[in-house]
Amino acid sequence: MENRIPELIKLPLVLKERILAHALADPEVEVCGLVGGSDNLVTSIYPVSNIAQDPGHRFLMSPEGQIESMRRIREAGEDMIGIYHSHPDSAAEPSATDLEMAAYPDLFYFIISLQSRETQLACFFYNGRTFSKTGVTLV
């Protein structure tokens, strides 16, 4: 990706629904996964187990699951363009922990909030230092 902040990302509705279903299937923990695609278009998601000691308040992807998902992304001819995770009891915004733990610059970070009755999904682009909100267009 270029060194600019993308203004929006295209997310197929079916994949948004799968991400939300993953979060709702285990609402007490931060679920997580990788996002495959190309440029600014999401083409697949890859759920990965959260192995954090306190999974209700942070996520740490299983190394084996992460490597397997990266392999599947590569075999599908996709790029890893993002990461998703849920916030069971906070807003769909990057937390201080999210910023501290962000390990992959130039990716989209999708955050799902289960804080209210209506689930919310927001997207942010991480440039290696900060998160910038990115619009999501459902396709």
C-alpha positions in Angstrom: 0.0 0.0 0.0 1.1 3.6 -0.6 2.0 5.9 2.3 -1.4 7.6 2.2 -4.5 7.1 4.3 -7.2 5.4 2.3 -10.4 7.2 2.4 -12.6 4.1 2.3 -12.7 0.4 2.1 -15.3 -1.7 0.3 -16.8 -4.5 2.5 -19.2 -7.0 1.0 -22.4 -7.2 3.2 -22.0 -10.9 3.5 -18.6 -10.6 5.0 -19.7 -7.8 7.4 -22.4 -10.2 8.6 -19.9 -13.0 9.1 -17.6 -10.7 11.2 -20.6 -9.6 13.3 -21.8 -13.3 13.7 -18.3 -14.2 14.9 -18.4 -11.5 17.5 -22.0 -12.3 18.6 -21.1 -16.1 18.8 -18.8 -15.3 21.7 -19.9 -11.9 23.1 -17.9 -12.1 26.3 -14.5 -12.1 24.6 -12.6 -10.2 22.0 -12.9 -12.3 18.9 -10.3 -11.7 16.2 -9.2 -12.6 12.7 -7.4 -11.6 9.5 -8.9 -9.9 6.5 -7.9 -10.8 2.9 -8.4 -8.8 -0.2 -6.7 -6.5 -2.6 -6.3 -2.8 -2.6 -9.3 -1.4 -0.7 -11.7 -4.4 -1.3 -12.3 -7.1 1.3 -12.7 -10.5 -0.3 -12.5 -12.8 2.7 -12.2 -13.1 6.5 -10.2 -15.6 8.4 -11.2 -16.1 12.1 -8.3 -16.8 14.5 -8.4 -18.0 18.1 -7.8 -15.4 20.8 -5.3 -16.8 23.2 -4.9 -13.7 25.4 -4.8 -14.2 29.2 -7.7 -11.8 29.6 -9.7 -12.3 26.3 -12.5 -10.2 27.6 -10.4 -7.1 27.4 -7.7 -7.8 24.8 -6.8 -10.1 21.9 -3.7 -12.0 21.0 -4.0 -14.2 17.9 -2.9 -17.8 18.1 0.4 -17.9 16.3 -0.6 -21.2 14.6 -4.0 -19.8 13.5 -2.4 -16.6 12.3 0.2 -18.4 10.2 -2.4 -20.8 8.8 -4.7 -17.8 7.9 -1.8 -16.0 6.2 -1.0 -19.2 4.2 -4.7 -19.4 3.1 -4.7 -15.7 2.2 -1.6 -16.2 0.0 -2.9 -19.4 -1.6 -6.1 -17.6 -2.5 -4.1 -15.0 -4.3 -5.1 -12.3 -1.8 -3.2 -9.8 0.3 -3.6 -9.5 4.0 -5.2 -6.1 4.1 -6.6 -6.0 7.6 -7.3 -7.3 11.0 -10.6 -7.4 12.9 -11.5 -7.8 16.5 -14.4 -7.1 18.8 -14.9 -4.9 21.9 -17.4 -6.6 24.1 -18.0 -3.6 26.3 -16.5 -0.6 24.7 -16.9 1.6 21.6 -15.8 0.6 18.1 -12.7 2.7 18.4 -9.1 1.8 18.9 -8.2 1.5 22.6 -4.8 2.5 24.1 -4.1 -1.3 24.2 -5.0 -1.6 20.5 -2.5 1.1 19.7 0.2 -0.3 21.9 -0.2 -3.9 20.5 -0.7 -2.9 16.8 2.0 -4.9 15.0 1.1 -4.5 11.3 1.3 -1.0 9.8 -0.5 -0.1 6.5 -3.5 -2.4 7.3 -7.1 -1.7 8.0 -8.3 -2.5 11.5 -12.0 -3.4 11.8 -13.4 -3.0 15.3 -16.8 -4.4 16.3 -18.5 -3.0 19.3 -21.1 -5.0 21.3 -21.5 -2.3 23.9 -25.1 -1.4 22.9 -28.0 -3.5 21.6 -27.0 -2.6 18.0 -23.6 -3.9 17.1 -21.4 -1.4 15.4 -18.5 -1.9 13.0 -15.9 0.8 12.3 -12.7 0.7 10.3 -9.4 2.5 10.9 -6.1 2.6 9.0 -2.9 2.1 11.0 0.1 3.9 9.5 2.6 2.5 12.1 2.0 5.3 14.5 -1.6 6.2 14.7 -5.1 5.0 13.7 -7.2 7.1 11.2 -10.9 6.5 10.7 -11.7 5.1 7.3 -15.1 5.0 5.7 -16.7 1.6 5.0 -18.8 1.2 1.8 -20.9 -2.0 1.8 -21.0 -3.7 -1.5 
